[in-house]
């Protein structure tokens, strides 16, 4: 069980690209956190929960060992930290912190797939993920481990190619590199310890996970309300993006039209509204969703 009696612990990144978004998610899930006496530990006022703020590459270990019950970390960090023992499991993707781990090469290297790397040196901060990628494709290459500034390795003749995280590609372009094969698609994920919490805290743990799931489900979702002719109901339902089965209700005093309410999990663009109107919909309203369970 968790190392702190009577309290759950959630590990989050102390600083970096996931830090603020992780705290926002926890707050949106109804956990009112406050800073403690030091920057390592934040306490939740309304529940027996502590937020442990640590280095991102420590989070998988803390969660796997039961020091923390839950953690928010990038998939890239989680996969690189996996070992042969017990590991934290992914509860759900969180939809933020998206990036891609890619092979990148200079224009002087004729690249025609991973086999082009055979016998070469590749610089990366993710040697385990890269080695698995290469082994699965039968590529024998030397891996040069770097903890920062990986993109300069070809220019310094340390390696012929690199494997690094790419968000916009601007850093690669500035160093004369071009992105090639994708090694891993990554985003922030919620992870859970294989060590069970105290029985009295299991319900709270389940509640936190359910709340976070509700927050994630509502991100980008819209609540759409409109009036529609009964004759065009199937066509209008098909236009609504990611709506599933909408709620259909009769309109007072009208037998030929209905009100349609739908939760759309996909983006609702102006073009969507124009298609709905052309199909006969009227009084179309699109509202944001704050929470959803």
Buried (B, 14 or more C-beta within 10 A) or exposed (E): BBEBEEBBBBBBBBEEBBBEBBBEBBEBBBBEBEEEEEEEBBBBEEBBBBBBBBEBBBBBBBBBBBBBBBBBBBBBBBBBBBEEEEBBBEBBBBBBBBBBBBBBBBEEBEBEEBEBBEEBBBBBBBBBBBBBBBEEEEBEBEBBEBEEEBBBBBEEEBBBBBBBBBEEBEBBEEBBBBBBBEBBEBBBBBBBBEBBBBEEBBEBBEEBBEBBBBBBBBBBBBBBBBBBBBEBBEBBBEBBBBBEEBEBEEBEEEEEBBBBBBBBBEEBEEEBBEBBEEBBBEEBEBEEBEEBE
